[in-house]
Every structure is written in C-alpha cells, then in structure tokens.
Amino acid sequence: MPQQLNRRSGWVLGLSLFSSNIAIANSFGSTVGYYSIAATTSTGTQTLQNFGVYRFIYDIEVADHFAFRPAYSLYSISTATGLEFGYGTDIELSYMPFSQNGPQNFQNSNVSWRTYEIFRPYVSVSFHQRQYQSIQSNYAGLGFQAGSSYQYNQSINFIAYAASIFLNGPLSSRINEFQFAGGIGMKL
C-alpha cells in the first residue's frame, strides 16, 4: 500500500510539475516598429522606409537559454499608388547567453520561491517568408536578430529588438530588410 501511494504521488507530482512548466514557459507578444526595405529586381532597385511593421509572436521555452518563436509579420507600405500590405511567417531560434529564458524556481523544506531575470538579452537566427500584395510574389530567406526583454512583473515583459533579414525571390530578385521594433509579451 505505501509503495502504491508513493507511485501515485510521484505521478501526480510529475504531472503537476510538467503542467506548471508548460503554463509558465509560453508567452504571446506583439511588437510594432520601423522597417527599411531595399528591393533589387532585374529592372532596378527601390528603397522603402516606414513605421508600420507589426509582429505577433508566440514564445516557447525550449531549454534554459533557448526559445523557439514562431511569428507572423504584417507590413503597411506607403507607395505612390496608395497603401500596400506585405505579410508572412517567421520562425526564430533565440539564445539568451547571459540569462535564463524563464523563471528560476528554488525550494527547500520550508520555503519555495520563483525569481525572474530582469533583463534577458538574446540573439536569434530565423527563417522568413514574405508576400507583397501588389507584386504577388513570394520571398524567403534568413535573418539575424539581437534584442532584449525586460521582465516588468511575473506575467508581463517588454521587448525591443533590431533585425536584419535577407530574402530571395523569383528571377534573382532580392530584398534586404532592417527592422527596429518594440512591444509587450504576456505569459499564458
């Protein structure tokens, strides 16, 4: 009977620890910022700069110093013919070299507590896919990002980053993009 009770309590403890780690490890965030795009095609080069890149990010803690971040980006682009939109998916793998990705939990026989690192600088490598409304072409490529998050309280953090993205499209067309953005994230 005591051995059976120990197994049950072990399963209950393991399941509760696993589910609590899932609940605190994931967060959802959104950012808004500035972008600069240099597009090169067979007919020439054009540069666009504007405030109007919006990202929706889901942050999944993979390990103590790593995060997987699928995201969706939306651009509002002012052109001579009016307002244009660009959109696409982003997949990031981020590394936090100086801090933990999530909270640190400490426990002894009488007391337990959770602490968060206030600043969490990171670097990322990412894959991006873009489509622009008027040209109906797909672009894809790699990007690099450096940023930091500031833990405001247990469930809210502020995000700021700079990114450089290199995309290739049809007929040897290329887009080099720079983003500078900030936003907010919330633990789920």
C-alpha positions as CSV (number, residue, x, y, z in Angstrom):
1,M,0.0,0.0,0.0
2,P,2.7,2.6,0.9
3,Q,4.6,1.7,-2.3
4,Q,1.4,2.2,-4.4
5,L,0.8,5.5,-2.7
6,N,4.4,6.6,-3.5
7,R,3.9,5.8,-7.2
8,R,0.6,7.7,-7.3
9,S,2.0,10.7,-5.6
10,G,5.1,10.5,-7.9
11,W,2.8,10.6,-10.9
12,V,0.7,13.4,-9.5
13,L,3.8,15.4,-8.6
14,G,5.4,14.8,-12.0
15,L,2.2,15.7,-13.9
16,S,1.7,18.9,-11.9
17,L,5.3,20.0,-12.4
18,F,5.1,19.2,-16.1
19,S,1.8,21.2,-16.5
20,S,3.1,24.1,-14.4
21,N,6.2,24.3,-16.6
22,I,4.0,24.4,-19.7
23,A,1.9,27.2,-18.3
24,I,4.8,29.4,-17.4
25,A,7.1,28.6,-20.3
26,N,4.9,30.0,-23.1
27,S,4.0,33.6,-23.8
28,F,2.3,35.6,-26.5
29,G,3.5,39.0,-27.6
30,S,3.2,41.7,-30.2
31,T,5.6,44.3,-31.5
32,V,5.3,47.4,-33.7
33,G,8.2,49.2,-35.3
34,Y,10.2,50.8,-38.1
35,Y,11.4,49.0,-41.2
36,S,13.7,49.8,-44.2
37,I,13.5,47.6,-47.3
38,A,15.9,47.7,-50.2
39,A,14.4,45.6,-53.1
40,T,16.5,44.7,-56.1
41,T,15.0,43.3,-59.3
42,S,16.1,43.0,-62.9
43,T,14.6,46.4,-63.6
44,G,16.3,48.3,-60.7
45,T,16.5,49.0,-57.0
46,Q,13.9,50.6,-54.8
47,T,14.1,51.6,-51.1
48,L,11.1,51.9,-48.8
49,Q,11.2,53.1,-45.2
50,N,8.2,53.4,-42.9
51,F,6.9,52.9,-39.4
52,G,4.5,50.0,-39.8
53,V,5.9,46.5,-39.2
54,Y,3.6,44.6,-36.8
55,R,4.6,41.2,-35.4
56,F,2.6,38.6,-33.4
57,I,5.0,36.3,-31.6
58,Y,4.4,33.0,-29.7
59,D,7.4,32.4,-27.4
60,I,8.1,28.7,-26.4
61,E,10.8,28.0,-23.9
62,V,12.9,25.1,-25.3
63,A,15.7,25.0,-22.7
64,D,17.1,27.3,-20.0
65,H,18.8,29.6,-22.5
66,F,16.9,28.8,-25.7
67,A,13.5,29.8,-27.1
68,F,11.6,28.8,-30.2
69,R,9.5,31.7,-31.6
70,P,7.0,31.2,-34.4
71,A,5.6,34.6,-35.5
72,Y,3.5,36.4,-38.1
73,S,4.5,39.7,-39.6
74,L,2.4,42.4,-41.3
75,Y,3.7,45.4,-43.1
76,S,1.9,48.6,-44.1
77,I,3.7,50.1,-47.0
78,S,3.0,53.6,-48.4
79,T,3.6,53.8,-52.1
80,A,2.9,56.3,-54.8
81,T,-0.3,54.4,-55.7
82,G,-1.6,54.1,-52.2
83,L,-1.3,51.8,-49.2
84,E,0.2,48.3,-49.8
85,F,0.5,45.4,-47.5
86,G,3.1,42.7,-47.0
87,Y,2.8,39.7,-44.8
88,G,4.4,36.4,-43.9
89,T,5.6,33.9,-41.3
90,D,8.8,34.0,-39.2
91,I,10.4,31.1,-37.4
92,E,13.1,32.0,-34.8
93,L,15.5,30.2,-32.6
94,S,16.8,32.5,-29.9
95,Y,19.7,32.1,-27.5
96,M,20.0,34.1,-24.2
97,P,23.7,33.9,-23.4
98,F,23.6,35.8,-20.0
99,S,20.3,34.7,-18.5
100,Q,17.6,32.1,-18.2
101,N,14.7,32.2,-20.6
102,G,12.1,31.6,-17.9
103,P,11.7,31.8,-14.2
104,Q,14.1,30.2,-11.8
105,N,12.4,28.1,-9.1
106,F,14.0,27.5,-5.7
107,Q,12.8,25.2,-2.9
108,N,13.9,23.8,0.4
109,S,11.9,22.0,3.1
110,N,10.2,25.1,4.4
111,V,10.2,27.8,1.7
112,S,9.9,27.9,-2.1
113,W,10.1,31.0,-4.4
114,R,10.3,31.9,-8.0
115,T,12.5,34.7,-9.4
116,Y,12.9,36.2,-12.9
117,E,15.9,37.8,-14.5
118,I,15.0,41.4,-15.2
119,F,16.9,41.9,-18.4
120,R,17.2,39.0,-20.9
121,P,19.4,39.9,-23.9
122,Y,19.2,37.5,-26.8
123,V,20.4,36.8,-30.3
124,S,18.4,34.9,-32.9
125,V,18.7,33.2,-36.2
126,S,15.5,33.0,-38.2
127,F,13.7,31.9,-41.4
128,H,11.3,34.3,-43.0
129,Q,8.7,34.1,-45.8
130,R,7.1,37.2,-47.3
131,Q,4.4,38.0,-49.8
132,Y,3.6,41.5,-51.0
133,Q,0.1,42.4,-52.2
134,S,0.8,44.2,-55.5
135,I,3.6,42.1,-56.9
136,Q,2.1,38.7,-56.0
137,S,5.5,37.2,-55.4
138,N,6.9,35.1,-52.6
139,Y,10.2,35.8,-51.0
140,A,12.0,33.6,-48.4
141,G,15.3,33.8,-46.6
142,L,17.3,34.0,-43.4
143,G,17.6,36.7,-40.8
144,F,19.5,37.6,-37.7
145,Q,18.2,39.5,-34.6
146,A,19.6,41.0,-31.5
147,G,17.4,42.3,-28.7
148,S,16.4,42.2,-25.1
149,S,13.3,41.7,-23.0
150,Y,12.6,43.4,-19.7
151,Q,10.6,41.5,-17.1
152,Y,8.1,44.1,-15.7
153,N,6.3,41.6,-13.4
154,Q,5.5,37.9,-13.2
155,S,3.4,37.9,-16.3
156,I,4.4,40.9,-18.4
157,N,7.6,41.7,-20.2
158,F,8.7,44.4,-22.7
159,I,10.6,43.5,-25.8
160,A,12.9,45.5,-28.1
161,Y,15.0,44.2,-31.0
162,A,16.9,45.0,-34.2
163,A,16.7,42.6,-37.1
164,S,18.4,42.1,-40.4
165,I,16.6,39.9,-43.0
166,F,17.9,38.7,-46.4
167,L,15.2,37.4,-48.7
168,N,15.4,35.9,-52.2
169,G,12.5,35.9,-54.7
170,P,11.8,35.0,-58.3
171,L,14.0,35.9,-61.2
172,S,17.0,36.7,-59.0
173,S,15.1,39.4,-57.1
174,R,16.3,40.2,-53.6
175,I,15.1,42.1,-50.5
176,N,17.3,43.3,-47.7
177,E,15.3,44.4,-44.7
178,F,16.2,46.1,-41.4
179,Q,13.7,46.3,-38.5
180,F,13.8,48.1,-35.2
181,A,10.7,47.4,-33.0
182,G,9.4,47.1,-29.5
183,G,6.4,45.6,-27.8
184,I,4.9,43.7,-25.0
185,G,4.7,40.0,-24.1
186,M,2.4,38.2,-21.6
187,K,2.8,34.8,-20.0
188,L,0.0,32.4,-20.8
